[in-house]
Amino acid sequence: MRSRIDLLAGCFRGQPPPENRWLPVLAIANRGLVTARLALALEGAAGVPEQVGVFLADVLRRNRQRNQAVRDQLGDAVRRLNAIGIEPVLLKGAAGLVDGAPPLRDGRILCDLDILVRPSETDAALTTLMAAGYRLFRRRQGETPHAVAELVRGGERATIDLHQRPPGPPGMAEIADLRERASSAAAAGGRALVPDGASRLYLLVLHDQFHDGDYWSGRLNLRHLLDIGDLIGDEALDWARLDGFVRTAVVRNALDTELIDAAWLTGASLPEGAGRRAWPRLQHRRRRMQVACPGLMLPLAAATALCEAPNLAAHRREIRSGGRRLFADPAPRPRLGPLADRLVRFKDVFLTPAAGKL
């Protein structure tokens, strides 16, 4: 019998499940926050029971309304930043709100708006947003954090995550020509920059696999995999540029794993030769298996770390080198932090996944 996650992937490829398997499919779509996108994928498809169709149409209608409010919120923030001379870069789901086909925007469920400004602009950006009614939920000081603040405002559907650099390992997440290769897009009367497809894909992978630790935990972020599938399907995607971002074998394995995940979920076609190596394909099978058997997470995480051991020293050296390039003080070695910090990191990665993780 096919697993729930495989049945859900079939839906995104236009293959509804048997009538008696709809409840587990909808349950896992709800957990992954992809029900609205599922509704888009199955619009007009044969084999969808009437009650399921009514439910999916209602979810999509409500999400369209919510996303319109979130787009208005984003536009308000961008206009205020423009007024003080800042043209921000939109990351992750925020980029999708102003770029791409409207149906795909309607299917995206957003929890936050990721907005990137230059380090020298963070104080002015915070002052402006707080003058507009936002309050600080969390503030991080210094040059090393990628997100300097999380802001909330009463009545809004999403928080704002203000970044001074993209999320990911220091030095690896910084793309020298990110702004130069970005396109300027309208955002409800304001102007913001949307990174090119290769940069967006790469930064999504770094966010999921390393910032959130999914490469080690084996979790799936279905919303981002759908976004990556859309980027894979774009003929304008610069695959050579994407390959040029990769600096270590660990990052290569993580990127290939997520490309395989996205192609499996969406049916997108990878270029010839991509996704053929055995280790990323094994990691992909591990992730699908863990959805059905979550108790395997820790032993499989330990096995992954053991198998990657020959690559980890070079990976850590690259992170330290990136930290020295970026920061006045050398970046801390990721393997030598205080015990309390390491325990918090373990808890965040393995015990308290972010919303939408499977």
VOGU-3710 file (C-alpha; in Angstrom, 3 decimals, decimal comma):
1> mrsridllag> 0,000/0,000/0,000  1,325/3,431/-0,932  2,202/5,717/1,977  0,343/8,934/2,773  3,222/11,105/1,606  3,435/9,257/-1,712  -0,310/9,640/-2,208  0,005/13,378/-1,509  2,847/13,662/-4,020  0,609/11,923/-6,544
11> cfrgqpppen> -2,019/14,624/-6,013  0,473/17,346/-6,977  1,112/15,382/-10,147  -2,613/15,188/-10,934  -3,259/11,686/-9,521  -5,907/11,750/-6,756  -5,773/8,930/-4,176  -8,346/6,128/-3,841  -11,585/7,260/-2,240  -10,842/5,506/1,054
21> rwlpvlaian> -7,435/7,272/1,455  -8,517/10,907/1,324  -8,527/11,527/5,085  -4,848/10,637/5,655  -3,861/12,637/2,561  -5,729/15,722/3,771  -4,295/15,278/7,261  -0,711/15,295/6,016  -1,426/18,233/3,669  -2,772/20,184/6,642
31> rglvtarlal> 0,318/19,324/8,712  2,559/20,480/5,883  0,541/23,699/5,323  0,027/22,854/1,641  -3,750/22,301/1,537  -4,399/25,453/-0,495  -1,755/24,396/-3,028  -3,328/20,925/-3,085  -6,644/22,563/-3,977  -4,983/24,307/-6,930
41> alegaagvpe> -3,363/21,085/-8,109  -6,692/19,223/-8,100  -8,920/21,908/-9,620  -10,984/20,200/-12,300  -9,410/16,788/-11,644  -11,582/13,680/-11,941  -11,885/11,399/-8,932  -12,204/14,090/-6,249  -15,235/13,361/-3,989  -17,728/16,200/-3,737
51> qvgvfladvl> -17,165/16,790/-0,014  -13,401/16,895/-0,507  -13,826/19,329/-3,395  -16,004/21,621/-1,278  -13,456/21,553/1,558  -10,508/22,285/-0,746  -12,359/25,117/-2,489  -13,142/26,714/0,886  -9,512/26,459/2,018  -8,330/28,041/-1,231
61> rrnrqrnqav> -10,900/30,845/-1,008  -9,879/31,666/2,561  -6,193/31,541/1,710  -6,700/33,936/-1,212  -8,299/36,391/1,203  -5,521/35,926/3,732  -2,782/36,335/1,147  -4,336/39,538/-0,121  -4,091/40,919/3,411  -0,484/39,707/3,676
71> rdqlgdavrr> 0,364/41,321/0,306  -1,117/44,579/1,578  0,967/44,247/4,742  4,116/43,620/2,698  3,361/46,564/0,434  2,923/48,854/3,426  6,285/47,770/4,874  8,084/48,125/1,534  6,638/51,601/0,891  7,790/52,755/4,312
81> lnaigiepvl> 11,282/51,413/3,674  11,351/53,012/0,217  10,470/56,340/1,833  13,780/56,289/3,758  15,805/55,204/0,722  15,820/51,419/1,283  14,911/48,988/-1,499  14,740/45,674/0,379  15,326/42,190/-0,987  12,437/39,770/-0,501
91> lkgaaglvdg> 13,315/36,234/0,540  11,425/32,928/0,531  7,632/33,283/0,526  7,737/37,074/0,476  9,405/36,913/-2,939  6,626/34,637/-4,155  3,981/37,169/-3,156  5,187/39,676/-5,745  6,656/37,309/-8,319  5,293/34,373/-10,276
101> applrdgril> 1,841/33,406/-11,510  -1,108/34,570/-9,361  -2,504/31,018/-8,904  0,754/29,908/-7,300  0,662/32,922/-4,990  -2,861/31,970/-3,957  -1,711/28,493/-2,932  1,155/29,640/-0,686  0,432/29,700/3,064  2,737/32,259/4,704
111> cdldilvrps> 3,653/32,520/8,369  6,143/35,386/8,067  7,616/37,911/5,658  11,375/37,677/5,231  12,837/41,063/4,299  16,571/41,597/3,738  18,286/44,971/4,141  21,953/45,902/4,292  23,581/45,733/7,753  24,025/49,508/7,691
121> etdaalttlm> 20,261/49,886/7,101  18,945/47,732/9,936  18,607/50,450/12,587  16,790/52,814/10,240  14,533/50,007/9,010  13,640/49,007/12,570  12,908/52,596/13,568  10,635/53,057/10,548  8,704/49,810/11,041  8,255/50,393/14,757
131> aagyrlfrrr> 6,979/53,912/14,022  4,372/52,184/11,820  3,019/50,219/14,782  5,230/47,145/14,811  6,721/45,983/18,086  9,733/43,803/18,695  8,994/40,164/19,405  12,686/39,292/19,329  15,826/41,373/18,760  19,317/40,035/18,023
141> qgetphavae> 22,299/42,337/18,356  25,629/42,263/16,549  26,875/41,419/13,099  26,670/37,626/13,222  22,875/36,937/13,358  21,223/36,764/9,948  17,814/37,841/11,301  18,181/40,931/13,456  14,550/41,227/14,515  11,121/39,618/14,438
151> lvrggerati> 8,325/42,173/14,415  4,603/41,851/15,024  1,714/44,274/14,603  -1,800/43,900/15,926  -4,313/42,659/13,353  -1,707/41,437/10,855  -1,622/37,873/9,537  2,164/37,547/9,357  5,217/38,582/11,312  8,135/40,392/9,673
161> dlhqrppgpp> 11,581/38,819/9,929  14,131/41,545/9,229  17,416/40,128/7,911  20,840/41,694/7,504  22,120/38,651/5,592  20,431/35,542/4,165  19,919/32,581/6,516  22,468/29,814/6,278  26,093/29,035/7,174  28,248/32,202/7,304
171> gmaeiadlre> 29,916/32,900/4,004  27,913/30,259/2,133  24,639/32,162/2,210  26,189/35,437/1,032  25,841/35,888/-2,748  28,077/38,723/-3,921  25,856/39,806/-6,812  22,512/39,023/-5,166  21,209/42,565/-5,633  22,755/43,062/-9,062
181> rassaaaagg> 21,138/39,894/-10,423  17,795/40,575/-8,707  14,808/42,089/-10,497  12,849/45,044/-9,192  9,197/44,193/-8,555  6,128/46,187/-7,584  4,796/45,558/-4,092  1,487/47,367/-3,611  2,907/50,723/-4,626  6,429/50,085/-3,377
191> ralvpdgasr> 9,498/48,577/-5,031  11,479/45,605/-3,782  14,120/43,305/-5,218  13,393/39,645/-6,009  16,474/37,412/-6,355  17,037/35,440/-9,535  15,801/31,852/-9,611  19,152/30,176/-8,913  19,753/32,398/-5,876  16,235/31,815/-4,547
201> lyllvlhdqf> 16,571/28,055/-4,905  20,000/27,951/-3,288  18,927/30,109/-0,345  15,835/27,959/0,228  18,055/24,879/0,390  20,496/26,514/2,833  17,598/27,678/4,992  15,958/24,262/5,201  18,953/21,958/5,221  21,316/23,899/7,487
211> hdgdywsgrl> 19,546/26,772/9,249  16,627/24,495/10,185  18,823/21,378/10,251  16,647/19,313/7,911  19,628/17,623/6,276  20,433/16,030/9,630  16,904/15,499/10,972  15,487/14,262/7,669  12,412/16,470/7,892  10,515/17,731/4,842
221> nlrhlldigd> 9,343/21,308/4,313  6,625/20,710/1,729  5,932/24,407/1,116  9,545/25,067/0,168  9,759/21,883/-1,891  6,782/23,106/-3,918  8,541/26,457/-4,378  11,713/24,665/-5,486  9,675/22,533/-7,885  8,294/25,719/-9,458
231> ligdealdwa> 11,824/27,096/-9,832  13,065/23,823/-11,360  10,268/24,042/-13,914  11,292/27,562/-14,974  13,275/27,402/-18,220  15,099/30,585/-17,195  16,755/28,894/-14,194  20,539/29,211/-14,520  21,781/25,761/-13,496  25,433/26,693/-13,996
241> rldgfvrtav> 25,007/29,612/-11,594  23,353/27,304/-9,048  26,221/24,814/-9,281  28,703/27,652/-8,829  27,308/28,458/-5,381  28,250/25,037/-3,971  31,493/25,090/-1,973  31,538/21,818/-0,028  30,571/18,194/-0,525  28,046/18,468/2,317
251> vrnaldteli> 26,281/21,365/0,598  26,327/19,441/-2,699  24,683/16,457/-1,031  22,100/18,658/0,676  21,274/20,510/-2,550  20,927/17,325/-4,598  18,747/15,746/-1,921  16,341/18,661/-1,935  16,249/18,777/-5,737  15,275/15,094/-5,774
261> daawltgasl> 12,649/15,743/-3,080  11,144/18,622/-5,071  11,126/16,729/-8,370  9,417/13,751/-6,704  6,787/15,939/-5,026  5,897/18,074/-8,029  6,809/16,008/-11,069  9,293/18,658/-12,248  12,082/17,409/-14,503  15,701/17,734/-13,433
271> pegagrrawp> 18,439/18,295/-16,038  20,244/15,239/-17,327  22,708/14,028/-14,714  21,132/15,929/-11,793  19,878/13,849/-8,907  21,548/10,651/-10,070  24,068/10,120/-7,269  23,315/7,307/-4,834  23,768/9,177/-1,520  21,230/11,984/-2,178
281> rlqhrrrrmq> 18,763/9,409/-3,507  19,224/7,395/-0,328  18,603/10,537/1,740  15,426/11,141/-0,250  14,184/7,621/0,530  15,066/8,167/4,182  12,912/11,289/4,356  9,888/9,598/2,847  10,313/6,659/5,223  10,574/8,941/8,262
291> vacpglmlpl> 7,160/10,480/7,559  5,631/7,052/8,137  8,102/6,028/10,873  9,164/9,191/12,785  10,846/7,092/15,460  13,644/6,424/12,989  14,721/10,081/12,981  17,485/9,962/15,597  19,168/6,713/14,496  19,054/7,801/10,849
301> aaatalceap> 20,392/11,241/11,798  23,308/9,552/13,554  23,924/7,391/10,489  23,873/10,464/8,241  26,397/12,296/10,435  28,633/9,207/10,480  28,527/8,824/6,695  29,231/12,546/6,192  32,125/12,513/8,659  34,811/12,537/5,911
311> nlaahrreir> 33,251/15,730/4,487  32,501/17,583/7,719  35,994/18,892/8,462  36,206/20,675/5,098  32,636/21,919/5,523  33,431/23,447/8,925  36,643/25,008/7,633  34,645/26,709/4,885  32,147/28,037/7,445  34,968/29,423/9,604
321> sggrrlfadp> 36,603/30,970/6,548  33,307/32,586/5,628  32,971/33,934/9,139  36,412/35,523/8,943  35,499/37,163/5,636  32,238/38,541/6,990  32,807/39,445/10,610  35,311/41,467/12,555  35,782/38,564/14,977  36,196/34,995/13,765
331> aprprlgpla> 32,929/33,043/13,602  32,587/30,517/16,430  33,302/26,935/15,514  29,942/25,200/15,199  31,165/22,082/17,011  32,559/23,843/20,091  29,730/25,998/21,429  28,692/25,958/25,096  26,807/22,847/26,130  23,604/24,815/26,747
341> drlvrfkdvf> 23,690/26,258/23,208  24,269/22,828/21,734  21,345/21,393/23,678  19,079/24,220/22,492  20,174/23,583/18,905  19,467/19,848/19,305  16,029/20,634/20,708  15,238/23,056/17,863  16,307/20,646/15,118  15,007/17,330/16,430
351> ltpaagkl> 12,287/18,046/18,970  10,503/21,286/18,023  10,270/21,607/14,242  8,950/24,791/12,658  5,376/24,990/11,430  4,768/22,964/8,296  7,608/20,474/8,841  6,968/16,751/8,462
//
